[in-house]
Amino acid sequence: MNIVSQKHPTRIIVFAITVAIAALLGFLIAGRQAHAESVTASSDSHIVTVHDDGVDKGFITNKPTLREALQEADIPIDPKDRTEPALDEKLVARSYQVNVYRARPVLVIDGANQFKVITSYRTGKQIAKEAGLSLHEEDIATLTTATDITETGAAEVLHVKRATKVTFVFYGKSLEVHTFARTVGELVSQKSIIPQANDTLMPAASAPVVADMKIELWRNGEQTVTVDEEVPFSTEQVKDANRATGFKEVKTAGVNGKKSVTYKITMHNGKEVKREVINSVTTEEPIKQVETVGTKVELPAGSHSDWMRAAGISEGDFGIAEWLIQKESGWNPNAVNKSSGACGLVQALPCSKLGPNWNDPVVALRWGDAYVKGRYGSWSGAYAFWSANHWY
């Protein structure tokens, strides 16, 4: 009996401890569930995982854009850095995987041209595009790690290797080609072209490829070739009497059109001996250029007498000169005879006798004074001749 009575309290203690532990575990589990529910309860929250140069960071945000979310998480973004998705993209999904591409200096070597760019891009052609380089499909842009960062000032170097540009006339069709081929034959082979027995390749297949060379492949005999050609635009000039002579303003810029022209070409020993147009179709109409040109002449200040005096005409001849010039041009410095082409105050013929400033009244009067005195001896003589013939 004594043994039984000693074991009974021990069982009670063990049972009590078990109950206490179970209660504690239940409380902890309930607390974790409550915390999880509080974290995920908001429908506006987003789970964001940021991958930044090998370092991952996760956080939950209620911000509407990625830019604001990163600011809240104290993740700085430089203006040259780039993210995927974009910084200003609206956050609508439940979770996001964000890649941050940090900008860094890259030394660009393009032939003799060397410069640095700050870029977040990771491929050669992307960096070349951001650097403003125009690359052809055949050009090669290789991104490598710099061997000496103290010398280059950048951890990476972009080497641009340009393909050689040549003009390739393929059975009459002129093409601009870029290639790394060393010989003409290698270029033709790269283009999967197999010349026929009666074809002529110029220069020879063994000739080295050099920049801007012209390579031609022709087939002897008659052949038709269709090429695209420009159609020049026309120009319409609208005269504006309120604008000074010499003023010109383009109101509508002209644009060349395009036409597709088919030629029948006869070749002999690699040389064109005959070319004939057999069809021409305009594919894009040219756009006419419209220009405003000024016709207003800035006349010297003063009266007719002031002009004659400036031209060196004697004041005693002013009356006759006034009368004759009124008959000739009505004192209009811009007067032009539509039938003969005579121009200016004194109606000089040809107009070129007065020079480029033919509509300057002083220039015209100075020439007229010399003409009258040389031909008629005086203004009075010119008046007498005009009275008899109605011209002088």
Secondary structure, DSSP 8 states (H G I E B T S, - for coil): -HHHHHHHHHHHHHHHHHHHHHHHHHHHHHHHHHHHHHHH--TT-EEEEEEETTEEEEEEE--SBHHHHHHHTT----TT-EEES-TT-B--SSEEEEEEE--EEEEEEETTEEEEEEE---SHHHHHHHTT----TT-EEEEEE-S-HHHHSSSEEEEEE--EEEEEEETTEEEEEEE--SBHHHHHHHTT----TTEEEES-TTSB--TT-EEEEEESEEEEEEEEEEE---EEEEEEEEEETT-EEEEE--B-EEEEEEEEEEEETTEEEEEEEEEEEEEE--B-EEEEEEEE----SS-HHHHHHHHT--GGGHHHHHHHHHHHHTT-TT-B-TTT--BTTTTBSSGGGG-TTTT-HHHHHHHHHHHHHHHHSSHHHHHHHHHHHS--
